[in-house]
Amino acid sequence: MMTERGMSRRGRLVAPVLTAVVLSLALPACNDEAAEPTTEQVSAKGPAIVLKQVEVPQWTSVSAEVATVDQAQATARIPGILTSLSVSEGDYVKKGQAIGRIVDSQLGYQSAALGAQAVQAEQELARVRYLYDNGVYAKARLQQAQAAAAAARAQQQAVQAVAGQGLVLAPATGRVLMADIPAGSAVAPGMPIATITSGPVVLRMDLPESLASDLRPGSTVRVTGEGEEILTGSISRVYPSVVAGQVRADATVSGIDTGLIGRRLSAEVESGTKSALLVPANYIVTRFGVDYVTVRTASDTAALVPVQASPSSEAGKVEILSGVSAGDVLVLPAKAS
């Protein structure tokens, strides 16, 4: 009889052998279940098309900003204190409308002093004219008094004209974009008080200078608007300069929200053409996230072939990037026919 120690040793030798046999039988079954063919034989009947290379527009994604054709600034013309500002951001103003007032106290003192001098000169002129009429003064004395009175009046009018420049007027008709200087602030000549939009609303784009030769007025522009809506427009102006490696262009797009000037939008601009394989969208089926097309072979059979597809600018069509080539015959899937 075999001892207990011998049976234990024999058990340890048999266990690894049984484990290896079980694994060798299980692996082929697992491999057969995981293997999945990349093509599937399907019906070759149905409407067919031959793939051809066609010229389609090439689109370049750019950053665009809602802007206006021009922006006018209402600036201070005299130094002083901004005593009032009657507009704020978003207000609509008309050209020549008073939107603020700047007061310089020194001009007020000068105007009062010159006004007193003008009154004194007028009184002197009246006295000299009376004496001239009575034969006391010569005509030269009268002319001297007249010149002094005219000079006093001119000086007073000049100071009053300068003081009148303290009235801040809107330089153009449009909407106030910026008005960030509070009333009571000290201002200097040339300081902007408010910025006003001027002209129609446009979509302003900055593009790489490498696209300068492909841009032209009339090129199509696509913009993603509210609710992912695609809006279409065209380039209306290309600026004839390159700044920091970029070319600026304006596009007219109807339907964009003009309430927020300076808002950034996602846009695409037509920048030439390219060759592409376009097929109707119903020739493509999607299974488990993979796109397939039905290709007819030389033996008049068909198979599902995986492809890489991309949306196209043409309605109802899809661009195929890889998987098939020009000359292949595609068959409309049975479920789509």
FENZI-V943409 format. One record per residue. RES is the residue in three letters. PSI is psi in whole degrees, 0 to 359 (999 if undefined). Layout:
# FENZI-V943409
RES	PSI
RES	PSI
This chain:
# FENZI-V943409
MET	144
MET	138
THR	164
GLU	325
ARG	321
GLY	319
MET	321
SER	320
ARG	321
ARG	323
GLY	321
ARG	332
LEU	327
VAL	327
ALA	312
PRO	325
VAL	316
LEU	321
THR	318
ALA	320
VAL	318
VAL	316
LEU	320
SER	332
LEU	332
ALA	327
LEU	312
PRO	321
ALA	319
CYS	317
ASN	322
ASP	325
GLU	326
ALA	334
ALA	131
GLU	122
PRO	147
THR	343
THR	160
GLU	130
GLN	126
VAL	178
SER	138
ALA	3
LYS	158
GLY	166
PRO	138
ALA	152
ILE	153
VAL	127
LEU	134
LYS	148
GLN	129
VAL	156
GLU	126
VAL	156
PRO	143
GLN	130
TRP	139
THR	126
SER	131
VAL	165
SER	131
ALA	154
GLU	135
VAL	120
ALA	181
THR	162
VAL	317
ASP	161
GLN	123
ALA	143
GLN	130
ALA	112
THR	161
ALA	135
ARG	344
ILE	157
PRO	152
GLY	204
ILE	129
LEU	98
THR	334
SER	148
LEU	113
SER	5
VAL	162
SER	173
GLU	132
GLY	346
ASP	148
TYR	130
VAL	161
LYS	155
LYS	131
GLY	357
GLN	135
ALA	123
ILE	354
GLY	172
ARG	137
ILE	132
VAL	129
ASP	111
SER	329
GLN	323
LEU	326
GLY	317
TYR	318
GLN	319
SER	320
ALA	319
ALA	316
LEU	330
GLY	320
ALA	320
GLN	323
ALA	321
VAL	318
GLN	319
ALA	323
GLU	320
GLN	319
GLU	321
LEU	319
ALA	320
ARG	316
VAL	322
ARG	321
TYR	315
LEU	326
TYR	320
ASP	333
ASN	11
GLY	15
VAL	315
TYR	151
ALA	168
LYS	328
ALA	323
ARG	322
LEU	316
GLN	324
GLN	318
ALA	322
GLN	319
ALA	321
ALA	320
ALA	320
ALA	320
ALA	320
ALA	319
ARG	320
ALA	319
GLN	319
GLN	318
GLN	325
ALA	315
VAL	321
GLN	324
ALA	319
VAL	318
ALA	328
GLY	339
GLN	354
GLY	348
LEU	120
VAL	121
LEU	148
ALA	124
PRO	346
ALA	164
THR	128
GLY	198
ARG	139
VAL	122
LEU	319
MET	137
ALA	70
ASP	14
ILE	115
PRO	155
ALA	141
GLY	355
SER	148
ALA	133
VAL	160
ALA	160
PRO	134
GLY	352
MET	129
PRO	129
ILE	320
ALA	149
THR	129
ILE	132
THR	144
SER	130
GLY	176
PRO	160
VAL	134
VAL	169
LEU	112
ARG	126
MET	143
ASP	118
LEU	155
PRO	145
GLU	342
SER	342
LEU	4
ALA	320
SER	342
ASP	349
LEU	141
ARG	151
PRO	132
GLY	348
SER	142
THR	142
VAL	134
ARG	135
VAL	139
THR	111
GLY	206
GLU	140
GLY	31
GLU	23
GLU	136
ILE	118
LEU	143
THR	139
GLY	197
SER	155
ILE	128
SER	339
ARG	135
VAL	121
TYR	133
PRO	52
SER	157
VAL	123
VAL	120
ALA	39
GLY	16
GLN	149
VAL	136
ARG	139
ALA	149
ASP	140
ALA	144
THR	116
VAL	119
SER	140
GLY	353
ILE	152
ASP	116
THR	8
GLY	336
LEU	96
ILE	133
GLY	359
ARG	140
ARG	137
LEU	157
SER	127
ALA	160
GLU	138
VAL	142
GLU	122
SER	61
GLY	196
THR	166
LYS	162
SER	138
ALA	158
LEU	111
LEU	135
VAL	152
PRO	144
ALA	333
ASN	357
TYR	358
ILE	133
VAL	149
THR	127
ARG	121
PHE	39
GLY	3
VAL	134
ASP	139
TYR	152
VAL	155
THR	115
VAL	129
ARG	131
THR	177
ALA	334
SER	18
ASP	31
THR	172
ALA	155
ALA	148
LEU	125
VAL	128
PRO	139
VAL	164
GLN	118
ALA	157
SER	146
PRO	148
SER	158
SER	341
GLU	133
ALA	136
GLY	6
LYS	157
VAL	142
GLU	131
ILE	122
LEU	324
SER	163
GLY	323
VAL	171
SER	172
ALA	138
GLY	340
ASP	148
VAL	122
LEU	140
VAL	140
LEU	128
PRO	149
ALA	321
LYS	340
ALA	345
SER	999
